Amino acid sequence: NKLLVCVSSNRLSTRDHPCIAWSGLSKTIPVLLFFPEAVVSKDGNICSAGERYNMAFKIVRTESRLVRGILTNHGFSEVHPNSNDFNLMWTGSHLKPYILRSLEDFQKVNHFPRSYELTRKDRLYKNIQRMQQTHGFKNFHIVPQTFVLPSEYQEFCNCFAKDRGPWIIKPVASSRGRGIYLVSNPNQISMDENILVSRYINNPLLIDEFKFDVRLYVLVTSYDPLIIYVYEEGLARFATVKYDRTSKNIKNTFMHLTNYSVNKKSSDYVSCDDPEVEDYGNKWSMSAVLRYLKQEGKDTTLLMRQVEDLIIKAVLSAEQQIATACKTYVPHKTNCFELYGFDVLIDSNLKPWLLEVNLSPSLACDAPLDLKIKASMIADMFSLVGECSDSKGIDACWPFLQPAGFKLTETVVYCLMLNVFLHSSR
């Protein structure tokens, strides 16, 4: 169930290659299989298919040992960041228009143009706010009430007079918990830069009295038509100090922030060295959280439907801008794909709230559980992307097979139905 690279059937010497699956009605389309275990061990059979077809990748402005390891051990060769001779470009930042316009049909990059409409906190909120105004506040009530400062400072003060908070402050373009703090008074806010002020969710769902959030992995392979995959597994990140709603602990970041980058610095942080133990320490698998909640009598099926609904609506809020940019800058429909990291907080009423969407979510593997989840997710992602060899005699194709880890069917059918509804109601 791991599938990826398209190659020509007349170039493969055997139909029994362990890394090739045969697709299509007549089983004549060969598709390269990607195995997550290849990241920790190099196997000649796994490497041979990529090597046979001279598959190449480059990594630009980022460091990803996981991506490099999986591609290299599947026979892809790494080329210089300035080289144009590549099948896959993996970059940690947005791509300039001239790079996108120069892409050949067999080349792929891991970002869409204008993805910042989703991943910049101010743009995300404004896009969702627009959808609330157009399609009804209740239908898009997926983020806490938010103000962009300094432009909306007076509106915030008027709201604060009615509800003193607490409120949470976030820079509009930061990550890993940098620059985030809580306030109980507008006078405590530093406005040296553009910031977001959001109503703090002070009734988070707790496990063993600790606050947590969930990192979910969302893959978009197309914005026209819009196709969204949600990976079946995620990571729950726990705070390191037990939660207390009283204002005396408002400055305790280890209590109120769940970011791994913040809490790993705490002396109370607990890691787990066994990848098979998913419900111990300050990082759990999402599956472990759902099992725990189900044992507590919570309706986890409804919760996950609401989470998928939240993901779809967030992507829909930026769909038009990104799809328009693709038509302007991207020469071939299959050039771009993107993996987003959705951070979701669940409150005590079992309502999920979108905290932010991450561009280039961390693929660092600081614990065995990270490697277990992220390696499988990346392998499945490359399988869905459908990387093709160069155009010299190679028949480009797009595999319509689905790896087990990413969920498409219900999500995308609902997404398409909702998209039609929203467009027809404009």
C-alpha positions in Angstrom: 0.0 0.0 0.0 3.0 2.3 -0.4 3.2 3.7 -3.9 4.9 6.5 -5.8 7.1 7.0 -8.7 5.7 6.6 -12.3 8.0 4.9 -14.7 7.6 3.3 -18.2 6.7 -0.4 -18.3 9.2 -1.1 -21.1 12.0 0.1 -18.9 11.5 -2.4 -16.1 13.2 -5.8 -16.5 10.9 -7.7 -14.1 7.3 -7.5 -12.9 8.4 -9.0 -9.6 10.4 -6.1 -8.3 9.7 -5.7 -4.6 9.4 -1.9 -5.0 7.0 -1.8 -7.9 3.2 -2.1 -7.8 1.3 -2.4 -11.1 -1.6 -0.1 -11.4 -4.4 0.7 -13.9 -7.2 -1.5 -15.3 -4.8 -3.7 -17.3 -2.1 -3.6 -14.6 0.4 -2.0 -17.0 1.3 1.1 -15.1 4.3 0.6 -12.8 4.4 2.6 -9.6 7.4 2.8 -7.2 6.7 1.7 -3.6 8.0 3.7 -0.7 8.7 2.0 2.6 9.1 4.0 5.9 11.6 1.4 7.3 14.0 2.4 4.5 14.9 5.5 6.5 16.9 3.4 9.0 18.4 0.8 6.7 19.6 0.8 3.1 18.4 -2.2 1.0 19.7 -2.8 -2.5 16.4 -4.0 -3.8 14.6 -0.8 -2.6 17.4 1.4 -4.1 17.5 -0.2 -7.5 14.2 1.2 -8.9 15.1 4.8 -8.2 18.7 4.3 -9.4 17.5 2.6 -12.6 15.5 5.7 -13.7 18.0 8.3 -12.4 15.6 9.8 -10.0 17.0 13.0 -8.4 16.0 15.4 -5.6 17.3 18.6 -4.1 16.8 20.2 -0.6 16.8 24.0 -0.4 16.8 26.3 2.6 16.0 23.6 5.1 17.4 20.6 6.7 15.4 17.4 6.7 17.3 14.2 7.5 14.0 12.3 7.3 13.2 13.4 3.7 16.8 12.9 2.6 17.0 9.5 4.2 13.8 8.1 2.7 14.6 9.5 -0.8 18.3 8.4 -0.8 17.5 4.9 0.4 14.9 4.5 -2.4 17.6 5.2 -5.0 17.2 8.9 -5.5 20.4 10.9 -6.0 20.7 14.3 -4.4 21.8 17.2 -6.6 23.1 20.7 -5.8 20.5 23.2 -4.6 21.3 25.3 -7.8 20.7 22.4 -10.2 17.6 22.2 -12.4 18.1 18.5 -13.0 15.7 17.2 -10.4 12.4 15.4 -10.1 11.6 16.6 -6.6 12.5 19.9 -4.9 12.0 20.0 -1.1 12.3 23.5 0.3 11.6 25.1 3.7 10.3 28.4 2.3 8.0 29.9 -0.3 9.1 29.7 -3.9 9.7 32.7 -6.1 7.5 33.0 -9.2 10.3 32.6 -11.7 11.2 29.2 -10.1 7.6 28.0 -10.3 7.2 29.2 -14.0 10.4 27.2 -15.0 9.1 23.8 -13.7 8.8 21.0 -16.2 5.8 18.6 -16.2 7.8 15.8 -14.4 9.1 18.1 -11.6 7.4 18.7 -8.3 7.9 21.1 -5.4 6.5 20.9 -1.9 4.8 24.3 -1.7 2.0 26.0 -3.5 2.2 29.8 -4.3 0.6 32.0 -1.7 0.4 29.3 0.9 1.0 32.0 3.4 -2.8 32.7 3.1 -3.1 29.6 5.4 0.2 29.7 7.3 0.5 33.3 8.3 -1.6 33.8 11.4 -3.0 37.1 10.4 -3.9 36.0 6.9 -5.5 32.8 8.2 -7.7 34.7 10.6 -8.7 37.3 8.0 -9.6 34.6 5.5 -11.7 32.7 8.0 -13.3 36.0 9.2 -14.3 36.6 5.5 -15.9 33.2 5.3 -17.8 33.9 8.6 -19.2 37.1 7.1 -20.1 35.5 3.8 -21.4 32.2 4.9 -22.5 32.7 8.5 -20.4 33.0 11.7 -21.7 29.7 13.1 -20.6 27.8 10.0 -17.0 29.0 10.3 -16.7 29.3 14.1 -13.4 27.4 14.1 -11.0 29.9 15.6 -11.2 31.9 18.8 -12.1 35.6 18.6 -9.1 37.4 17.3 -7.8 40.9 16.6 -4.8 42.1 14.5 -2.9 44.8 16.3 -2.1 47.6 16.0 -4.7 48.2 13.3 -7.6 46.8 15.4 -6.4 48.0 18.8 -9.5 50.1 19.5 -11.8 47.2 18.6 -9.8 45.0 21.0 -10.1 47.5 23.8 -13.8 47.8 23.3 -14.1 44.0 23.5 -11.8 43.8 26.5 -14.0 46.2 28.4 -16.7 43.5 28.2 -14.5 40.4 28.6 -11.2 40.9 30.5 -9.8 37.6 29.2 -7.2 36.3 29.6 -6.0 36.9 26.0 -3.1 35.3 24.2 -0.6 37.3 22.1 1.2 35.8 19.0 3.4 37.4 16.4 1.8 37.0 13.0 4.7 35.1 11.4 6.5 33.2 14.1 6.7 29.5 15.0 7.7 27.1 17.7 6.1 29.2 20.4 8.4 32.2 20.0 7.0 35.5 21.2 3.8 34.0 22.6 2.5 35.2 26.0 -0.7 35.7 27.9 -2.1 39.1 29.2 -5.0 40.2 31.4 -4.7 43.9 30.5 -4.1 45.7 27.2 -1.4 47.7 28.8 0.7 44.5 29.0 0.8 44.2 25.2 4.0 45.2 23.4 3.2 46.5 19.9 6.7 46.7 18.4 5.5 44.4 15.6 2.2 43.2 14.0 0.6 40.7 16.4 -2.5 38.7 16.9 -4.5 38.9 20.1 -6.9 35.9 20.5 -9.3 35.0 23.2 -7.5 32.4 25.4 -9.4 29.1 25.6 -9.4 28.8 29.4 -11.4 25.5 29.5 -9.1 23.1 27.6 -9.7 19.4 27.7 -7.2 18.0 30.2 -5.6 14.6 30.5 -4.2 13.8 34.0 -4.7 17.6 34.7 -2.3 18.6 31.9 -3.2 20.8 28.9 -2.4 19.4 25.4 -2.9 20.1 21.7 -2.7 17.9 18.6 -0.5 18.2 15.6 -2.3 16.8 12.5 -0.7 16.3 9.1 -2.7 17.5 6.1 -1.7 17.0 2.5 -3.1 19.0 -0.3 -2.3 17.7 -3.8 -4.4 20.1 -5.8 -6.3 23.4 -5.3 -8.2 23.1 -8.6 -10.0 20.8 -8.0 -9.4 21.0 -4.2 -8.1 17.6 -2.9 -7.3 17.2 0.8 -5.8 14.2 2.6 -5.7 13.9 6.4 -3.1 11.6 7.8 -4.6 8.9 10.1 -2.0 9.6 12.9 -0.8 12.7 14.7 1.0 13.8 17.8 -0.4 15.2 21.0 2.0 17.6 22.8 1.5 18.1 26.5 2.4 21.1 28.8 4.7 20.2 31.6 2.9 21.9 34.5 -0.6 20.9 35.6 -3.2 23.4 34.4 -4.7 26.0 36.7 -7.3 28.5 35.6 -6.4 31.1 38.2 -4.7 34.3 36.9 -1.7 34.0 39.3 -0.1 31.5 36.9 -0.8 33.5 33.7 2.9 33.9 33.0 3.8 30.2 33.4 4.5 29.2 29.8 5.1 25.6 30.8 1.5 25.5 31.9 -0.3 27.4 29.2 1.7 26.6 26.0 1.9 23.1 24.6 4.6 23.7 22.0 7.3 21.0 22.1 10.0 23.6 21.5 8.9 25.4 24.7 8.3 22.4 27.0 11.4 20.4 26.1 13.3 23.1 28.0 11.3 22.3 31.2 13.0 20.2 33.9 9.7 18.4 34.1 9.6 17.3 30.5 9.3 13.5 30.2 10.4 11.7 27.1 9.8 8.1 26.1 12.4 5.8 24.5 10.0 3.0 23.4 8.2 3.6 20.1 5.5 1.1 21.0 4.5 3.1 24.1 2.3 5.9 22.8 0.7 7.2 25.9 3.6 8.1 28.2 5.4 11.3 28.9 4.8 14.7 27.2 4.3 13.4 23.7 1.5 10.9 22.8 0.2 9.6 19.5 -3.2 11.0 18.5 -4.5 7.4 18.5 -3.5 7.0 22.2 -5.4 10.2 23.0 -8.5 9.0 21.2 -8.3 5.6 23.0 -8.0 7.4 26.3 -11.0 9.7 25.6 -13.1 6.7 24.4 -12.4 4.9 27.6 -13.6 8.1 29.4 -16.9 7.9 27.5 -16.2 10.6 25.0 -17.7 10.5 21.5 -14.4 10.3 19.6 -16.1 9.6 16.2 -18.0 12.9 16.5 -14.8 14.7 17.6 -12.8 13.5 14.6 -15.6 14.5 12.2 -15.5 18.0 13.7 -11.7 18.1 13.3 -12.0 17.1 9.6 -14.7 19.8 9.2 -12.3 22.3 10.8 -9.5 21.3 8.4 -11.6 21.5 5.3 -13.1 24.9 6.2 -9.7 26.4 6.9 -8.3 25.2 3.6 -11.4 26.4 1.8 -10.9 29.9 3.3 -7.7 30.3 1.3 -8.6 28.1 -1.7 -9.5 30.9 -4.1 -6.3 32.9 -3.6 -4.0 29.9 -3.8 -5.8 28.4 -6.8 -5.6 31.8 -8.6 -1.9 32.0 -7.9 -1.4 28.5 -9.3 -3.1 29.5 -12.6 -0.8 32.5 -12.7 2.6 31.0 -11.8 2.4 27.1 -12.1 2.7 25.7 -15.6 1.5 22.2 -14.9 -1.3 21.1 -12.5 0.8 18.4 -10.9 3.8 20.5 -10.1 2.9 21.4 -6.6 1.8 19.6 -3.4 2.0 20.7 0.2 2.1 19.2 3.7 0.6 21.4 6.4 0.8 21.0 10.1 -2.5 21.8 11.7 -2.4 22.6 15.4 -5.8 21.9 17.1 -6.9 22.5 20.7 -9.8 20.6 22.1 -11.9 22.3 24.9 -13.7 20.6 27.8 -16.9 20.5 25.7 -15.0 18.4 23.1 -15.1 21.3 20.5 -11.9 21.5 18.4 -10.3 24.9 17.8 -7.8 25.7 15.1 -4.7 27.4 16.7 -2.6 27.7 13.6 -1.5 26.1 10.3 2.3 25.5 10.0 4.3 25.9 6.8 6.8 23.1 6.6 5.8 21.3 9.8 8.8 19.9 11.8 10.0 16.5 10.6 12.6 16.3 13.4 12.6 13.0 15.1 13.7 13.7 18.7 12.0 10.6 20.1 11.3 7.1 18.7 7.6 7.9 18.5 8.4 10.9 16.2 10.3 8.6 13.8 7.5 5.9 13.9 4.8 8.4 12.9 6.7 10.8 10.6 8.5 8.2 8.6 5.3 6.4 7.7 3.6 9.7 7.0 6.3 10.9 4.7 6.5 7.6 2.8 2.7 7.7 2.3 2.9 11.3 1.2 5.4 10.6 -1.5 3.3 7.7 -2.6 0.3 10.0 -3.1 2.2 12.8 -4.8 3.0 10.5 -7.8 6.6 11.6 -8.6 7.5 11.0 -12.2 10.8 10.4 -13.9 12.1 12.7 -16.6 10.3 13.2 -19.9 12.8 11.4 -22.1 10.8 8.5 -23.2 9.0 8.1 -19.9 5.3 7.9 -19.8 4.1 10.3 -17.1 1.1 9.0 -15.1 -0.7 9.8 -11.9 -1.4 6.8 -9.6 -5.0 6.7 -8.4 -4.1 4.3 -5.6 -4.3 5.4 -2.0 -1.8 4.5 0.8 -3.5 3.4 4.0 -2.2 6.2 6.1 -3.9 9.2 4.4 -7.6 9.5 4.4 -9.3 10.9 1.3 -12.7 9.5 0.5 -15.2 11.0 3.0 -13.1 14.1 3.5 -12.8 15.1 -0.1 -16.4 14.2 -1.0 -17.6 16.4 1.8 -15.1 19.1 0.8 -16.3 19.1 -2.8 -19.9 19.2 -1.7 -19.2 22.1 0.7 -17.2 23.9 -1.9 -20.1 23.7 -4.4 -22.4 25.0 -1.7 -20.2 27.9 -0.8 -19.6 28.9 -4.4 -23.3 28.7 -5.3 -24.2 30.9 -2.3 -21.9 33.8 -3.2 
